[in-house]
């Protein structure tokens, strides 16, 4: 377990870039990173900063209502796609199947950042990394990597 204290949005961007560049492909499966924390804790902001670090130039927004967004990555990246999933509105494990999640997990070139994994925990494989975001009393953030 690793814990990082983040005081500003700039620090969050640097931390997300550091994290993104530390990832490597997994053999035979996508790299699944789950993101947990209350509303406003920084999950989407972290994903935006990861996307930027990986060369995504289009706006990265929360997929709360569309559930999933896929961003192509530059050919120089190890991963070919960033898949951003927000399970906040999912009510059953079966709803994840409708997204084609199992197929996405079979492609090692996919980096999947998955917000609200608690909503469908029984349907998810073990993530490569689980990240928890906590808002502290001074409005800074504590990020825990497991």
C-alpha positions in Angstrom: 0.0 0.0 0.0 1.2 3.5 -0.9 -0.4 6.7 0.4 0.1 10.1 -1.2 -1.1 13.5 0.1 -2.3 15.9 -2.6 -3.0 19.5 -1.8 -3.7 21.1 -5.2 -5.1 20.2 -8.6 -1.6 20.7 -10.0 -0.2 18.1 -7.6 -3.0 15.8 -8.6 -2.0 16.2 -12.3 1.6 15.4 -11.5 0.7 12.4 -9.4 -1.6 11.0 -12.1 1.1 11.5 -14.7 3.6 9.7 -12.5 1.1 6.9 -12.0 0.3 6.6 -15.7 3.9 6.3 -16.7 4.5 3.6 -14.1 1.9 1.3 -15.7 2.9 -1.5 -18.1 1.0 -4.0 -20.2 -0.3 -7.2 -18.6 0.0 -10.5 -20.4 -3.3 -11.7 -21.8 -5.6 -9.1 -20.3 -6.3 -5.4 -20.0 -4.9 -3.4 -17.1 -7.8 -2.6 -14.8 -7.5 0.2 -12.4 -10.4 0.8 -10.0 -11.1 4.2 -8.5 -13.1 4.6 -5.3 -14.1 7.6 -3.3 -17.1 9.8 -2.6 -18.6 12.3 -5.1 -16.1 15.1 -5.7 -13.1 13.2 -4.3 -11.1 13.4 -7.5 -11.7 10.2 -9.5 -12.6 12.0 -12.8 -9.9 14.7 -12.3 -7.3 11.9 -11.8 -8.6 10.1 -15.0 -8.4 13.4 -16.9 -4.8 13.9 -15.8 -3.9 10.2 -16.7 -5.4 10.8 -20.1 -3.4 14.0 -20.6 -0.2 12.2 -19.6 -0.9 9.5 -22.1 -1.4 12.0 -24.9 -5.2 12.3 -25.1 -5.9 15.7 -26.5 -9.7 15.7 -26.6 -11.7 16.7 -23.6 -12.1 13.9 -21.0 -15.4 14.1 -19.2 -17.2 11.9 -16.7 -19.1 9.0 -18.5 -21.7 9.0 -15.7 -24.6 9.1 -18.2 -23.1 7.2 -21.1 -21.3 4.8 -18.7 -18.2 4.3 -20.9 -15.9 6.4 -23.1 -12.9 5.2 -25.1 -10.0 7.3 -26.1 -7.4 6.2 -28.6 -3.8 6.7 -27.4 -0.8 7.8 -29.5 1.1 5.0 -31.3 4.1 5.6 -29.1 2.2 4.5 -26.0 2.2 0.9 -24.8 -1.5 1.0 -24.4 -3.7 1.6 -27.5 -6.9 2.7 -25.7 -7.9 4.3 -22.5 -11.3 3.0 -21.5 -13.0 5.2 -18.9 -16.0 3.5 -17.2 -18.3 5.1 -14.5 -20.4 2.4 -12.8 -22.2 4.9 -10.5 -25.6 4.3 -12.2 -25.2 0.6 -12.6 -27.5 -1.4 -10.3 -26.6 -5.0 -11.0 -23.5 -7.0 -12.1 -25.4 -8.0 -15.2 -25.4 -4.4 -16.4 -21.7 -4.5 -16.9 -22.1 -7.2 -19.5 -24.1 -4.9 -21.7 -21.0 -2.7 -22.0 -19.0 -5.5 -23.4 -16.7 -5.3 -20.4 -15.6 -9.0 -20.6 -14.4 -8.4 -24.1 -12.6 -5.2 -23.1 -10.8 -7.1 -20.4 -9.3 -9.6 -22.9 -7.3 -7.0 -24.8 -3.9 -6.3 -23.2 -3.7 -3.0 -25.1 -6.6 -1.6 -23.0 -6.0 0.5 -19.9 -9.3 0.6 -18.1 -10.0 3.2 -15.4 -13.1 2.2 -13.6 -14.9 4.6 -11.3 -17.4 3.3 -8.6 -16.3 -0.4 -8.7 -18.3 -1.0 -5.5 -21.5 -0.9 -7.6 -20.6 -4.1 -9.5 -17.9 -5.6 -7.3 -18.9 -9.2 -7.8 -18.6 -8.9 -11.6 -15.1 -7.4 -11.6 -11.8 -9.3 -11.8 -9.0 -8.4 -9.4 -7.7 -5.0 -10.5 -4.0 -4.4 -11.3 -4.3 -1.4 -8.9 -7.1 -0.1 -6.7 -7.0 3.6 -5.9 -9.0 5.2 -3.1 -9.5 9.0 -2.9 -10.4 10.6 0.4 -11.3 14.3 0.9 -9.5 15.6 4.1 -10.9 18.3 6.4 -8.7 20.9 4.7 -10.1 19.9 1.3 -6.8 18.3 0.3 -6.9 14.7 -0.9 -5.3 11.4 0.3 -4.8 8.9 -2.4 -4.2 5.3 -1.5 -2.8 2.8 -4.0 -3.4 -0.9 -3.3 
